[in-house]
Amino acid sequence: MSATAPTPTAGPPAPPKNVRWVMLGVMLTMLLSMLDNMVVSTAMPMVVRELGGQETSLPTPWSPP
């Protein structure tokens, strides 16, 4: 009797390790972009007030009521 080695089952190939680093970088970039937008949108009313206010009569999200 001859012993045969079991054949490995065919499955999806594992992704390369650099794909994980790229995805981590993309997610970190999206997080920092979201935080930046949140800070700027929160500070916008104060910046507009400090610089002299709105020159137009169009309503904007940061115009005072």
Secondary structure, DSSP 8 states (H G I E B T S, - for coil): ----------------HHHHHHHHHHHHHHHHHHHHHHHHHHHHHHHHHHTT--SS-S--TTS--
